[in-house]
Amino acid sequence: RWIPAKGATSLIRIGNQAKNADTLKSITAPVLHIHGKDDFAASPEAAQKAVAKISSKQKTTLLLENSDHHIFWDYDREQVSEVILKFVCDIDTTP
């Protein structure tokens, strides 16, 4: 396993921006957070703390019991697709 150094640097930069409290607070768009309960690559607990700081009034979280990090290709992939489709269809676009 390997990733290019430039990719790792970009990932770290984006991660630092994404966990910034001011950045999280500024998010008001609907948020769907889907995470594998036992994700080996990204902490579910850290992600939940970040989602809690988001200002959006429409936040949905789904913790997957059987999937790891690659949720679109893992055991819960059908559930992931269904939840995303429902979330997008149910977004309240009222200003």
C-alpha distance (Angstrom), angle and dihedral (degrees) to the residues before:
residue distance angle dihedral
R1 . . .
W2 3.78 . .
I3 3.76 141.1 .
P4 3.79 126.7 -159.4
A5 3.82 114.2 -95.1
K6 3.82 90.5 -121.6
G7 3.81 89.4 55.2
A8 3.80 92.0 50.5
T9 3.81 91.5 48.3
S10 3.80 91.3 50.2
L11 3.79 91.3 47.7
I12 3.80 91.8 52.0
R13 3.83 91.5 48.1
I14 3.81 92.6 50.0
G15 3.80 90.9 45.5
N16 3.80 91.4 52.8
Q17 3.80 90.8 50.2
A18 3.80 91.8 46.1
K19 3.80 94.6 54.1
N20 3.81 94.3 47.6
A21 3.83 107.6 118.3
D22 3.83 93.0 -138.9
T23 3.80 91.3 51.2
L24 3.80 92.0 49.1
K25 3.80 92.8 46.2
S26 3.81 90.7 52.0
I27 3.84 92.3 60.1
T28 3.80 110.0 101.8
A29 3.81 100.1 154.5
P30 3.82 119.0 103.7
V31 3.81 111.5 -79.7
L32 3.78 129.4 -151.5
H33 3.79 113.0 -170.2
I34 3.81 115.2 -169.3
H35 3.78 118.3 177.2
G36 3.76 138.9 164.6
K37 3.81 108.3 -114.3
D38 3.80 90.9 -134.0
D39 3.83 98.6 32.3
F40 3.80 108.6 168.6
A41 3.82 95.9 -161.4
A42 3.80 104.6 42.1
S43 3.79 126.3 32.3
P44 3.82 113.1 -115.5
E45 3.81 89.4 -157.7
A46 3.82 93.1 53.6
A47 3.80 90.6 47.1
Q48 3.81 91.7 51.0
K49 3.82 90.5 50.8
A50 3.81 89.4 51.2
V51 3.82 92.8 48.6
A52 3.81 89.6 50.8
K53 3.84 88.9 59.5
I54 3.81 93.4 53.4
S55 3.81 113.6 105.9
S56 3.81 96.4 -145.2
K57 3.79 115.3 124.5
Q58 3.83 89.3 -149.5
K59 3.81 109.2 63.9
T60 3.77 124.6 152.2
T61 3.79 125.2 -178.4
L62 3.79 126.9 -167.4
L63 3.80 119.4 -174.9
L64 3.78 110.5 -161.8
E65 3.78 116.7 -139.2
N66 3.81 99.2 -161.0
S67 3.79 106.1 30.0
D68 3.77 132.6 81.5
H69 3.80 125.9 -163.1
H70 3.82 102.6 -44.0
I71 3.79 96.0 64.3
F72 3.81 96.3 168.8
W73 3.81 91.4 59.4
D74 3.80 101.4 32.0
Y75 3.81 134.5 88.6
D76 3.82 96.3 -76.0
R77 3.82 95.2 48.3
E78 3.82 94.7 119.0
Q79 3.81 91.5 50.9
V80 3.82 89.6 47.7
S81 3.82 91.4 53.1
E82 3.81 92.2 47.4
V83 3.80 93.9 48.4
I84 3.81 92.8 48.1
L85 3.79 92.6 49.3
K86 3.82 92.1 48.2
F87 3.81 91.5 46.5
V88 3.81 92.9 51.7
C89 3.81 92.5 45.5
D90 3.82 92.8 48.6
I91 3.81 98.4 48.0
D92 3.78 109.9 131.1
T93 3.79 106.3 -130.3
T94 3.80 94.4 -175.8
P95 3.82 108.9 129.2
